[in-house]
């Protein structure tokens, strides 16, 4: 079964900030319900898992995603992902193109176009229900991205500006440094030892390294899949489509 997803959403944050966030898989996965980043294979390929619940069936997929194209100047990327169902014969493949556009008011618009091919047990629910699940999952993702980026942008915008560095005033600020030859000699004791000395403070210790995650633990993961609210929204969406089609 092939599905097409075309969605846009607005983020009240600068386009460059939104773009840097969306091309970082470790940050994006925290906004994907039921998703986990498990491995960094190379600079553009990542391993992960996804869990999706449709009715009484919970489908779990393990696979990898590749950043096939990344255009920083146009803020546009293409991601190809493929996975196999854990404990089943199902599979899923997705080719997604995403872009970020700066808006006149300083906000951003994110556009996503995806082609999804799935096989396995979830197909028994039919195209209509699966499309509704995909739309609701994308809505959860968009809301999470908006919340994270808009909160960070609001915090940065409200932070007070840094105080200027005091460089002195008057002639003292512009006078050339006195050379060591013309500087007054230090007063010494009867043995000729200087009574003044410069003390260099010790270098600060490096911060302690955090312990590596246990073997098999996800590097990053999204919020827990809200199965019951998701299914309720899907059911309501299905009813609207059913009765709307009969009018």
Backbone torsions as a table, in degrees:
resi	resn	phi	psi	omega
1	UNK	NA	131.5	179.1
2	UNK	-109.1	136.2	179.6
3	UNK	-127.4	150.9	177.0
4	UNK	-121.4	134.7	179.4
5	UNK	-123.7	123.8	177.0
6	UNK	-131.2	107.7	-175.5
7	UNK	-137.3	153.3	172.6
8	UNK	-137.0	151.5	172.4
9	UNK	-151.7	158.9	-175.1
10	UNK	-104.5	141.9	176.6
11	UNK	-127.6	126.6	179.9
12	UNK	-81.4	66.9	178.6
13	UNK	-156.2	155.9	-179.3
14	UNK	-59.6	148.3	-176.2
15	UNK	-60.5	-39.5	-179.3
16	UNK	-63.9	-39.4	178.6
17	UNK	-65.6	-43.4	179.5
18	UNK	-63.4	-41.8	-179.4
19	UNK	-63.3	-46.0	179.6
20	UNK	-60.7	-34.8	178.8
21	UNK	-69.1	-47.9	-172.8
22	UNK	-71.2	-21.5	179.3
23	UNK	-94.3	8.9	176.6
24	UNK	-107.2	102.9	-176.2
25	UNK	-57.0	-34.1	-178.7
26	UNK	-65.1	-28.1	177.2
27	UNK	-88.0	-40.1	-178.6
28	UNK	-62.4	-40.4	-175.1
29	UNK	-63.6	-25.2	178.3
30	UNK	-69.1	-13.3	179.8
31	UNK	-103.5	-3.8	-178.0
32	UNK	-96.3	114.0	-179.1
33	UNK	-60.7	128.6	176.3
34	UNK	77.4	10.0	-176.9
35	UNK	-104.9	151.7	177.2
36	UNK	-138.5	139.7	170.7
37	UNK	-97.4	117.6	-173.2
38	UNK	-107.8	-20.0	-173.6
39	UNK	-160.3	143.5	171.1
40	UNK	-105.2	103.2	-174.7
41	UNK	-75.3	-47.8	172.9
42	UNK	-154.0	-165.6	-173.8
43	UNK	-65.3	-20.5	-177.2
44	UNK	-126.4	1.8	-176.1
45	UNK	-125.8	134.2	-174.6
46	UNK	-136.1	142.6	176.3
47	UNK	-96.5	148.5	-179.0
48	UNK	-164.8	177.4	177.3
49	UNK	-133.6	150.1	177.4
50	UNK	-135.9	135.0	176.4
51	UNK	-120.0	126.1	-179.7
52	UNK	-128.9	132.7	179.9
53	UNK	-110.2	123.8	176.3
54	UNK	-126.9	108.0	-176.8
55	UNK	60.9	-133.0	-179.6
56	UNK	-80.8	-3.8	-175.4
57	UNK	-101.7	129.2	172.6
58	UNK	-111.8	115.1	-179.1
59	UNK	-101.9	130.5	178.5
60	UNK	-118.7	129.1	-178.8
61	UNK	-121.0	140.6	174.8
62	UNK	-125.1	134.8	-178.6
63	UNK	-174.1	-148.4	-178.8
64	UNK	-144.0	156.0	177.5
65	UNK	-125.4	139.6	-177.9
66	UNK	-123.6	131.6	173.2
67	UNK	-79.2	92.2	-174.4
68	UNK	-70.8	-36.8	179.4
69	UNK	-141.9	136.8	175.2
70	UNK	-138.7	113.3	-179.8
71	UNK	-114.8	98.9	-177.1
72	UNK	-65.8	-36.6	-177.0
73	UNK	-66.6	-37.1	179.4
74	UNK	-94.3	-6.0	-175.8
75	UNK	52.9	57.2	-176.4
76	UNK	-139.3	140.0	-179.5
77	UNK	-142.9	159.2	172.5
78	UNK	-129.1	131.8	-179.3
79	UNK	-120.2	132.6	175.1
80	UNK	-115.7	123.9	-178.2
81	UNK	-129.8	145.0	178.6
82	UNK	-147.1	143.6	-179.9
83	UNK	-153.1	159.6	177.0
84	UNK	-111.6	146.1	179.4
85	UNK	-72.6	129.8	178.9
86	UNK	-74.5	122.9	179.7
87	UNK	76.8	17.3	180.0
88	UNK	-153.5	-179.6	-177.6
89	UNK	-101.1	4.4	-177.4
90	UNK	-74.5	163.3	178.4
91	UNK	-149.6	163.0	178.0
92	UNK	-146.8	142.6	177.1
93	UNK	-141.2	139.0	-177.9
94	UNK	-139.3	135.7	170.3
95	UNK	-118.6	116.0	-173.7
96	UNK	-124.1	135.3	174.4
97	UNK	-114.6	127.6	-180.0
98	UNK	-127.4	146.3	179.1
99	UNK	-144.6	154.4	178.4
100	UNK	-122.2	128.0	-179.2
101	UNK	-119.5	131.7	176.7
102	UNK	-74.7	134.5	178.5
103	UNK	-99.2	156.1	-177.2
104	UNK	-58.3	-28.0	-177.5
105	UNK	-87.7	7.4	178.7
106	UNK	94.6	-8.0	177.4
107	UNK	-85.5	-173.5	-177.7
108	UNK	-135.7	155.3	173.9
109	UNK	-121.5	128.4	178.7
110	UNK	-105.0	127.2	178.6
111	UNK	-116.9	135.7	-178.9
112	UNK	-131.7	127.4	173.3
113	UNK	-123.7	126.0	-176.0
114	UNK	-137.0	143.0	172.5
115	UNK	-113.7	119.7	-174.1
116	UNK	-120.1	129.5	176.5
117	UNK	-119.6	123.9	-177.8
118	UNK	-128.3	152.3	176.0
119	UNK	-146.0	147.9	178.5
120	UNK	128.0	-160.9	-172.2
121	UNK	-63.2	-33.7	-174.9
122	UNK	-66.2	-16.2	-178.6
123	UNK	-66.1	-20.2	-178.1
124	UNK	-66.0	-15.9	-180.0
125	UNK	-83.2	-10.5	176.6
126	UNK	88.0	160.6	-176.0
127	UNK	-61.9	-43.6	-175.6
128	UNK	-59.2	-47.3	-178.5
129	UNK	-68.5	-41.2	-179.3
130	UNK	-65.7	-39.8	177.0
131	UNK	-62.7	-39.3	178.0
132	UNK	-64.3	-39.9	177.6
133	UNK	-62.3	-44.7	179.9
134	UNK	-60.7	-41.8	-179.3
135	UNK	-65.5	-40.7	-179.7
136	UNK	-69.8	-36.8	176.0
137	UNK	-64.4	-40.9	178.3
138	UNK	-65.5	-36.8	178.4
139	UNK	-62.9	-41.6	177.0
140	UNK	-62.4	-41.5	178.6
141	UNK	-61.6	-47.9	-178.6
142	UNK	-62.0	-42.1	179.6
143	UNK	-63.1	-38.4	179.7
144	UNK	-68.7	-42.6	177.3
145	UNK	-61.5	-45.3	179.1
146	UNK	-58.9	-47.2	-177.2
147	UNK	-61.8	-45.0	-177.5
148	UNK	-66.3	-50.5	-174.5
149	UNK	-72.7	-39.2	-178.7
150	UNK	-69.6	-36.1	177.0
151	UNK	-66.1	-42.3	179.5
152	UNK	-65.3	-41.5	-179.4
153	UNK	-66.9	-40.7	179.4
154	UNK	-64.8	-37.7	179.3
155	UNK	-65.8	-41.9	179.5
156	UNK	-68.1	-37.6	-177.6
157	UNK	-69.0	-31.5	-177.8
158	UNK	-89.4	-7.2	-179.4
159	UNK	-68.8	137.3	179.1
160	UNK	-67.0	146.7	179.0
161	UNK	-65.6	150.6	-179.8
162	UNK	-67.3	140.2	179.9
163	UNK	-68.1	139.3	179.5
164	UNK	-65.5	147.8	179.6
165	UNK	-73.3	132.3	-179.6
166	UNK	-76.8	110.5	-179.7
167	UNK	-101.7	11.3	179.8
168	UNK	89.1	176.8	-178.6
169	UNK	-141.6	164.6	175.7
170	UNK	67.6	-152.2	-176.2
171	UNK	-67.5	-24.9	-177.0
172	UNK	-64.2	-29.8	-177.7
173	UNK	-76.8	-26.4	-175.1
174	UNK	-107.8	-9.9	-178.0
175	UNK	-68.2	139.6	179.1
176	UNK	-68.9	152.3	-179.7
177	UNK	-64.4	140.5	-179.3
178	UNK	-73.6	131.7	-178.3
179	UNK	-71.8	158.5	-178.7
180	UNK	-66.9	-23.8	-178.2
181	UNK	-71.6	-36.4	-177.7
182	UNK	-93.3	-3.6	-179.7
183	UNK	-71.5	144.6	178.4
184	UNK	-64.0	143.3	-179.5
185	UNK	-70.4	146.1	177.9
186	UNK	-71.1	146.2	179.5
187	UNK	-78.4	126.2	-177.5
188	UNK	-109.0	172.7	176.7
189	UNK	-91.6	-170.0	-174.4
190	UNK	-65.3	-19.9	-179.2
191	UNK	-93.9	0.9	178.2
192	UNK	85.1	4.1	179.7
193	UNK	-78.7	141.9	-179.6
194	UNK	-73.7	142.3	179.0
195	UNK	-92.5	-4.4	178.2
196	UNK	-117.0	146.9	-178.9
197	UNK	-148.7	152.4	176.5
198	UNK	-98.6	125.3	-177.6
199	UNK	-104.0	121.4	178.2
200	UNK	-93.4	120.0	-179.0
201	UNK	-66.8	151.0	179.7
202	UNK	-67.0	149.0	178.1
203	UNK	-65.7	141.9	180.0
204	UNK	-64.8	148.7	179.2
205	UNK	-72.7	144.7	177.4
206	UNK	-67.3	149.3	179.5
207	UNK	-63.8	148.5	179.8
208	UNK	-65.0	141.9	178.7
209	UNK	-76.7	136.9	178.5
210	UNK	-74.4	149.5	-178.9
211	UNK	-68.4	141.6	179.3
212	UNK	-65.9	151.0	-179.8
213	UNK	-64.6	150.1	179.1
214	UNK	-62.2	155.5	-178.6
215	UNK	-58.8	131.8	179.0
216	UNK	89.7	-11.8	-179.9
217	UNK	-76.7	144.2	179.6
218	UNK	-67.0	144.4	175.3
219	UNK	-68.5	-41.2	176.5
220	UNK	-152.4	153.1	-179.3
221	UNK	-148.3	154.5	-179.9
222	UNK	-82.1	174.6	178.5
223	UNK	-65.6	159.2	179.8
224	UNK	-61.5	137.4	-180.0
225	UNK	-65.0	121.7	-178.8
226	UNK	-83.8	83.7	-169.8
227	UNK	-66.2	-49.9	-175.9
228	UNK	-65.6	-49.9	175.6
229	UNK	-59.4	-36.7	180.0
230	UNK	-63.2	-47.7	-178.6
231	UNK	-65.5	-34.6	177.7
232	UNK	-64.8	-44.9	178.9
233	UNK	-63.8	-38.3	178.1
234	UNK	-64.7	-41.4	179.8
235	UNK	-63.3	-44.9	178.5
236	UNK	-62.6	-42.8	178.5
237	UNK	-61.8	-39.9	179.3
238	UNK	-64.8	-42.1	178.2
239	UNK	-62.5	-43.2	179.2
240	UNK	-60.5	-42.3	179.8
241	UNK	-67.3	-36.0	-178.6
242	UNK	-66.8	-52.2	-177.1
243	UNK	-74.3	-30.2	177.2
244	UNK	-66.7	-33.0	-179.1
245	UNK	-72.5	-21.9	-178.0
246	UNK	-86.9	-9.8	-178.2
247	UNK	-72.3	NA	NA
